[in-house]
Amino acid sequence: MSFERIQYYYEAGLWSKPMVKMAVRKGVITKEQYKDITGEEYA
């Protein structure tokens, strides 16, 4: 799984914010990339 793929899934409505947050916790994407995808700070 890549940043680009996660971003695509989120924008397509296939992933929710909690799913993107889980990708940060698992080390797949960074907190900065979470903000790029969702527009919100990772909390």
Residue pairs with C-beta under 8 A, 6 or more apart in sequence:
1 23
1 28
3 29
3 33
3 36
3 37
6 15
6 20
6 23
6 28
6 29
6 33
6 37
7 36
7 37
9 15
10 16
10 17
10 19
10 20
10 37
10 38
17 38
17 40
20 29
20 34
20 37
20 38
21 34
21 42
23 29
23 34
24 30
24 31
24 33
24 34
24 42
29 37
31 41
31 42
34 40
34 42
35 41
35 42
